[in-house]
Amino acid sequence: MRNSMFYTCMLFPVPRHMRNMASVCVKKSLSYVKYLKFRRILKLNCFSSTSFGVRLHSTSQIGSVTEEDGATQRGQYRGHRPTTPLQKTLLTLGSAAMAILHPDRGDMIATLGDVTAETALKQIKQKMESDPIGQQILRDQPVISTSTISIDYLGSLGDNTFGKEYWRFLTKHGFSPDARLPVHYVDDPELVYVMLRYRQCHDLFHTVLGMRPNMLGECVVKWVEAIQLGLPMCAMGALVGPIRLMPKHRQNYLTTYLPWALRNGQNGKFLMNVYFEREWERDLADLRQELGLEPPPEEPYPR
């Protein structure tokens, strides 16, 4: 009975005014997983009510822009949330305030990064296009997630490899590559992947720089990112973050970590032009030397 009700709801369109009532009725008779599928069908209204059979709307409405509409519909991609300049200003102020008061709010940090990044993203993209490896990254558009990276494989690598160190970073702190939020407020579709690439590589920056994801480590990584990438969100984190450091850590930050971050940001290779997915088996010390990065002031995970 439950299965027949679920598939009947999938085959025949549900009028908008009946969605709430249908949702309540179905919830009582379906498993939780099928109920969620049913709600998603109702919410997206994926099936056309003018067709006799099942007819999906064209996915091009979500993922691409036609040549005719390209000039007028800027930024059509899955998950895009168009905003006006006023809305962007309000989002910037609100997300910045929340990020300062609650630095653990990843959604606010992501929003702040999206709405303030356009100019910096254009410059990052130009630097990637001027480098052979950066060009290949833009062509391939690799994604860092558990569906493309085997965490068990990284854990099986040698102790001194870059992949094993990234595995330690993830497992010791309970992180997952899947936790990075998608891009919503970047309007130019050509810049969306650049922002996503930065977001997904942030933990790899921590790994190659040898910085833990605590307040001290975040401040150091933000300085390197601010110097190399010019993202306003990174600059704000680099300037405001040290205020939260304890006096002992603040002294260590000013005398050791800040000068180290400034040197590596200025002298190190542009990190967005590193194809990290091809470096898992590289010796971490050799990789740092190739990238022009100094060893960290202390080992983050001494063995």
N, C-alpha and C positions, 0 to 999 in steps of 0.2 A: 504493500500500500504506500509506504513512504517513497520507494523508488519510483513508482508510477506517478505520484504527485510531483516529484522533483522534475522528472523528464517531461511531463506534460507542461509544466511551467516554462521549461526551456524551449519547447516547440511552438508555443503560442504566445504572442505578445500580450503584455499586461498593461492596461491603460494607466496613465500617470496617477489618476485620482484613486486608483485601487491599490497602489503600491504599499502604503502603510498597513492597510487591512490585510493584504495578502502576506506581507512579511510576518505579521503577528501570528496568523493562522499557520503558516508553514513552519515557523520556529518550533511550534509545539509538536510537530509530527516528523521532523527531519533530524538527522544527526547534525552535530555542530558544524562539521566540515561542509556538508552539503548545504546547510543553511547559509554559511558564508558565501558559497558559490551563488546561491539564489539571490542574496542581497546584492552581490556584485553585478549580476545580470540586471536587476531592477535599477540599480543606481546608474549604470552606464547606458542603459537603454540601447543595448547593442543590436537588437533585432528590429527590423523595420515592420511596422504594423500595417503597411500597405501591401505586403507580399503574401501570397498564399502559403508559401513554404518558409523556410528559414533563409534569410538574406542578410548577410553581414554588411554593415556600412563600410565604406572604403577606408582602409587604414591610412590612406594618404592624407586624410583630414587631420591626423594626429602627428604623423612622423615626417611629413615633407611638405613642400610648397610648390605649386605648379608655376610654370614660367609666367603665366598671366597674372597670378596673384603675388608673385615674388616681391614686386615693388611695393605692394600695399599691406601684405601680411608678413611682417618681419618677425622672425623668431618662432615659427611654428615647429615645435618638436614635442615629443612625448614628455609630459610633466611640466611644460612651460606655464608660468603664471605671469601674463603680461601686466605691467604696472606703468602708471604715469609718472612723470618727474616728481610730482607732489607725493605720490605713494612711495616712491623710492626714497625720498627725503625722510618721510615718517618711518619707514622701515629701517633706514640707517640709524636714526636717532634711537628708536626703540630697541633694536637688536644690539646696538653698541652699549646702551645702558644695561641691558640684561646680561650681556657678555662680561661686563666689568663686575657687576654685582654677583653673578653666578657663572664663573668660568667653566663650570661643568656642563652648561647648557650648550651641547653641540649643535642643536638646531638653530639657536640664535647666532652662534659663530658662523654657521654655514650661510644663514640669511645675510648677515653682514658682509661676508665674503662675496656673495652673489651680486648684491645691489651696488657695491662700490668697485667692482673689479674690471669694468669694461676697458678702460684705457690701458691698465696694466696688462690685461689679457692680450690685447692687440700687440703690445711690445713683446710679450713672451712668445706669441705665435711667430712674430717676425724673426726672433732669435732661433726658434726651432726650425723655421724654414731655411735659415742660412747655414744650418749644420746638417751634414749627411745623415747622422743618426736621428737628429730631431725630425728631419723630413720623413724618415722611415717610421718613426713613432706616429706621426700624424697620418701617414698612409695606412698603417696597420691598425691604429687605434686599439691597442691592447687594453684589456680591462683586468684589474687586480681583484679577484674574488675567489671564494672557495671552489667555484666551478671551473676556474682556469688555473688554479695553483693547488697542488697537493700539499697540505700541511704536514702529513706524515712523511712525504718525501723530503721536505725541508728539515724535518727532525732527524732524518737518517743521514744527513750530510756530515762531513768532518767538522770537528769542533771549531776550527779557525776560519770556516767559510762564511761568506756573506749570508747565504741562505740559512745556515744554522743559527747565526746571530739574530736574524729576523724571526726565526722560529722561537728563540728564547724571548724576544721582545713580546711576541704575541701570547705565548703560553704563560709567562710569569705574570702578566698583567690582565689576563683573561680577555684579550682583544680578538677581534675577527676582522679579516679584510672586508667582510660584507657589511660592516657597521657604518661605512662612509655613506653619507646622505647624497641623494641625487641632486643635480643642479635644477633650480626652478626659476630664478629671477634674472639670469643672463639672457638678454634679448637676441643677440646675434648668434644664429645657429652654428656658425663657423668657430665660435669661441667656446661653445658648450663643452666640447671634448677637452679643450685645454684646461678649463676649470676642473673638470672631473679628473683629469690626469694628475693635476696638482693635488687634489684632495686625496686621491688614492695613493699617491706617492709620499704623503706626509709621514707616515710611519716608517717608510723606507729611508727618508731623510734622517729620522731619529736614529735608525740603525746604522747607517753609514757614518753619521757624525758621532755615534756612541753616546747619545743622550737619553736618559730615562724620561718617561712621560710624566715627571713631576713638575712642579712650578719652575724650578731652576732649569730643568732640561727644556721645557717649553719656551722659556724666555730666550735661551740660547738658539734654539732652532728657529724661532720667530725672527731673530736678528739676521740669521743667514738667509732666510726666505725674503725678508724685507729688502736686504741689499741686492739679492740676485733677481727677485721677481717683481719687486715694487708694488706688491699688493697692499692696499691701505689697511686691510684687516691684519696683516702680518706686522705692519709698522705700529699699529695701535697696540697689539699684543706685546711687541718688543719694548715699547715705551711705558705702558701701564702695568704689565705683568710684574716687574721687579718690585713694585710697591707692596705686593703681597708676600714678599720674601721675609723670612725671619731675620733678625739682625745678624746672626752668625752666617747664614747663607748669603745675605746681601753683601757682606764684606768679601766673601769668597767669590761671589759673582762679579763684583767691581774689580777686584785685583787679578782674577784668573780667567773666569769664564767669558766675561764681556770682551776683553781684548782678543781672546781665542776665537770667539764668534766673528768679530769684525775682520780678523785676518782671513779666516776661512771663507767668509762671504765674499770678500774682495778677490782673493787669490785662487779660490777653488774653481773647478770647472762648473759651468752652468748645469745645475742638477736636473733640469727638465730635459736636457739632451742626453741623459743616461738611460739606456735600455736595461733597466734593473732586472727584468725577467730573464735576461741572458747571462746574468752575473751570479746566479745562485751558488755555483760551485767554485767561484773565485775566492782565493785567500783574501780575507778582509783587509789585512795590512797592505797587500799589493794593490787592491782596488783603491784604497784611500790614497796611496802614493800616486797612482795613475790619475786620480781626480784632483790632485793637488791639495789634499786635505791633511791637516795635522792629526796625529793621534789624539784622542780625547784626554783631558787632564787626568781622568781616572777611568778605569774600566767599569762600565755600567754593571756587568754581570761577571765578577771574577770567578774563575774556575779553580 
